[in-house]
């Protein structure tokens, strides 16, 4: 399966799963100059910024391992841009949603809630 199609399928699965958890999906593939957030959802207490990582075949690493410090910084900055434009009183949360596929079918997934915190960067945004 093509990489873009695999990723899209994982993102759609994640959004649907958040809906089943009772969340409202506010945005998908939200872009800023810093990057993209795959899924933005809200529950009663949090606004969730979710990075979806999908792997197909016999990947030797967990999908979430691809969300390194630089990616976390980009996600945080993009979330800040979203919050500047959108009124929201809820606590932000950054999740990583891992999806494993084989032959075009999802066979396993894992949500890492609160995978990282924006405060982890202590104001260090050395992206550019």
Secondary structure as a PSIPRED ss2 file (coil, helix, strand):
# PSIPRED VFORMAT (PSIPRED V4.0)

   1 X C   1.000  0.000  0.000
   2 X C   1.000  0.000  0.000
   3 X H   0.000  1.000  0.000
   4 X H   0.000  1.000  0.000
   5 X H   0.000  1.000  0.000
   6 X H   0.000  1.000  0.000
   7 X H   0.000  1.000  0.000
   8 X H   0.000  1.000  0.000
   9 X H   0.000  1.000  0.000
  10 X H   0.000  1.000  0.000
  11 X H   0.000  1.000  0.000
  12 X H   0.000  1.000  0.000
  13 X H   0.000  1.000  0.000
  14 X H   0.000  1.000  0.000
  15 X H   0.000  1.000  0.000
  16 X H   0.000  1.000  0.000
  17 X H   0.000  1.000  0.000
  18 X H   0.000  1.000  0.000
  19 X H   0.000  1.000  0.000
  20 X H   0.000  1.000  0.000
  21 X C   1.000  0.000  0.000
  22 X C   1.000  0.000  0.000
  23 X C   1.000  0.000  0.000
  24 X E   0.000  0.000  1.000
  25 X E   0.000  0.000  1.000
  26 X E   0.000  0.000  1.000
  27 X E   0.000  0.000  1.000
  28 X E   0.000  0.000  1.000
  29 X E   0.000  0.000  1.000
  30 X E   0.000  0.000  1.000
  31 X E   0.000  0.000  1.000
  32 X E   0.000  0.000  1.000
  33 X C   1.000  0.000  0.000
  34 X C   1.000  0.000  0.000
  35 X E   0.000  0.000  1.000
  36 X E   0.000  0.000  1.000
  37 X E   0.000  0.000  1.000
  38 X E   0.000  0.000  1.000
  39 X E   0.000  0.000  1.000
  40 X E   0.000  0.000  1.000
  41 X E   0.000  0.000  1.000
  42 X E   0.000  0.000  1.000
  43 X C   1.000  0.000  0.000
  44 X C   1.000  0.000  0.000
  45 X C   1.000  0.000  0.000
  46 X E   0.000  0.000  1.000
  47 X E   0.000  0.000  1.000
  48 X E   0.000  0.000  1.000
  49 X E   0.000  0.000  1.000
  50 X E   0.000  0.000  1.000
  51 X E   0.000  0.000  1.000
  52 X E   0.000  0.000  1.000
  53 X E   0.000  0.000  1.000
  54 X E   0.000  0.000  1.000
  55 X E   0.000  0.000  1.000
  56 X E   0.000  0.000  1.000
  57 X C   1.000  0.000  0.000
  58 X C   1.000  0.000  0.000
  59 X C   1.000  0.000  0.000
  60 X C   1.000  0.000  0.000
  61 X C   1.000  0.000  0.000
  62 X C   1.000  0.000  0.000
  63 X H   0.000  1.000  0.000
  64 X H   0.000  1.000  0.000
  65 X H   0.000  1.000  0.000
  66 X H   0.000  1.000  0.000
  67 X C   1.000  0.000  0.000
  68 X C   1.000  0.000  0.000
  69 X H   0.000  1.000  0.000
  70 X H   0.000  1.000  0.000
  71 X H   0.000  1.000  0.000
  72 X H   0.000  1.000  0.000
  73 X H   0.000  1.000  0.000
  74 X H   0.000  1.000  0.000
  75 X H   0.000  1.000  0.000
  76 X H   0.000  1.000  0.000
  77 X H   0.000  1.000  0.000
  78 X H   0.000  1.000  0.000
  79 X H   0.000  1.000  0.000
  80 X H   0.000  1.000  0.000
  81 X H   0.000  1.000  0.000
  82 X H   0.000  1.000  0.000
  83 X H   0.000  1.000  0.000
  84 X H   0.000  1.000  0.000
  85 X H   0.000  1.000  0.000
  86 X C   1.000  0.000  0.000
  87 X C   1.000  0.000  0.000
  88 X C   1.000  0.000  0.000
  89 X C   1.000  0.000  0.000
  90 X C   1.000  0.000  0.000
  91 X E   0.000  0.000  1.000
  92 X E   0.000  0.000  1.000
  93 X E   0.000  0.000  1.000
  94 X E   0.000  0.000  1.000
  95 X E   0.000  0.000  1.000
  96 X E   0.000  0.000  1.000
  97 X E   0.000  0.000  1.000
  98 X E   0.000  0.000  1.000
  99 X E   0.000  0.000  1.000
 100 X E   0.000  0.000  1.000
 101 X E   0.000  0.000  1.000
 102 X E   0.000  0.000  1.000
 103 X C   1.000  0.000  0.000
 104 X C   1.000  0.000  0.000
 105 X E   0.000  0.000  1.000
 106 X E   0.000  0.000  1.000
 107 X E   0.000  0.000  1.000
 108 X E   0.000  0.000  1.000
 109 X E   0.000  0.000  1.000
 110 X E   0.000  0.000  1.000
 111 X E   0.000  0.000  1.000
 112 X E   0.000  0.000  1.000
 113 X E   0.000  0.000  1.000
 114 X E   0.000  0.000  1.000
 115 X E   0.000  0.000  1.000
 116 X E   0.000  0.000  1.000
 117 X C   1.000  0.000  0.000
 118 X H   0.000  1.000  0.000
 119 X H   0.000  1.000  0.000
 120 X H   0.000  1.000  0.000
 121 X H   0.000  1.000  0.000
 122 X C   1.000  0.000  0.000
 123 X C   1.000  0.000  0.000
 124 X C   1.000  0.000  0.000
 125 X C   1.000  0.000  0.000
 126 X C   1.000  0.000  0.000
 127 X C   1.000  0.000  0.000
 128 X C   1.000  0.000  0.000
